[in-house]
Amino acid sequence: MQQAKRIKNIPPYLFAEIDKKIALKKAEGIDVISLGIGDPVEPTPQHIIDTLCKQANNPENHRYPSYFGMPEFRKAIVNFCKKRFGLILDSDKEVLPLIGSKEGIAHVFLAFVDPGDIVLVPDPGYPVYNVGTIIAGGKPHYMPLLFENNFLPDLTKIEDEIAKRAKIMFIGYPNNPTSAIASIEFFKEVVFFAKKHDILVCHDNAYSEIAFDGYVPPSFLEVPGAKDVGIEFQSLSKTYNMTGWRIGFVVGNEAAIEALGRIKTNVDSGIFNAIQHAGIAALEGHQDCVKEMCDVYARRRAMVAKALNKMGLEFMIPKATIYVWAKVPSGHTSASFAAYILEKAGVVVSPGNAYGPSGEGYIRITLSVKDDRLREALKRIENSL
Ligand SMILES: Cc1ncc(COP(=O)(O)O)c(C=O)c1O
């Protein structure tokens, strides 16, 4: 049996590797606390679960779903984007439901990237941007996200030669893993750059609803002209504690949505209709549940901030997302510090370099863990230092 050359270039998925490490430690009898993966521990709000249960009992929903999602779900997406971001979208042409946003992100490269093409990838970044590029035969070109530039890519540093060969630019704010946020001014720069170089912008807005201190994250598509060059990925996962349900969507440029849809219709068969009904309940139901979760994360953010200050580790208080991006103590690398904490404290954190070379020197701490476990984890880390 011979594997394709393609797979030799694909690293194992970061969180699958972290899961393996946790399993090994647990087998040694250690009570491991994971501050690694961003996966809400609170349940999905009840009205969403009730909708799923009701719809799961309807045999109409047991058949293949529509390839392009239920029209009612697409309309709910349009209404949500109008209410939340003021966007005007055509529910038939500018909206596509996804089996989780990761699915759409991974597939978009197949629609736009030929072997040898360049993709502008944030570094550090959500690992699928990089790996999706490689799977399509493309070449990731890293755009460093540095502290001194508020973790935004410096577009002036991208040479014309590279920009000319680039097919896609991926960005995502509020950002994973750095938790940085972007202004509309920055998005305007991106639109200008993309128009100049004929590049598709893929904006990942998976954390748009998880924000603090009155901050309201914008959509990239709010910028005039953004729809000419871009699409935006959205997820119900973090907003409604629905990571296990696998539901998200992409909105924006019609031609890009059509191309991604063409790949998808040939690869998958859509989202279980009962889950789409639950998605409608989520998007159209009361949003108090989202506010409640933001309050929970804000409380945990304060706990982490207090502990990191006590430990003398540098970090920025995040205005959004469920992560805190912190510098490792001097003398440590990301990997050595993550390994040290696991060994001495039985606590898992994500090493920053796993998100790209510019993540070196950082760790990412997730807030999606119950308060008592978070408190215990922080105490153990503090004691280990
Ligand atoms: C930045 C970012 N984008 C996309 C995703 C994928 O989310 P999902 O596939 O659950 O919608 C994640 C998940 O952690 C993420 O952090």
The ligand as an ORCA input file, in Angstrom:
! r2SCAN-3c Opt
* xyz 0 1
  C     -11.093     30.071     13.910
  C     -11.966     28.881     13.767
  N     -12.611     28.684     12.630
  C     -13.403     27.626     12.440
  C     -13.566     26.678     13.415
  C     -14.420     25.487     13.134
  O     -15.630     25.511     13.783
  P     -16.818     24.567     13.377
  O     -16.347     23.631     12.319
  O     -17.197     23.843     14.622
  O     -17.898     25.469     12.867
  C     -12.911     26.828     14.634
  C     -13.052     25.832     15.686
  O     -12.414     25.814     16.691
  C     -12.085     27.959     14.811
  O     -11.413     28.163     15.947
*
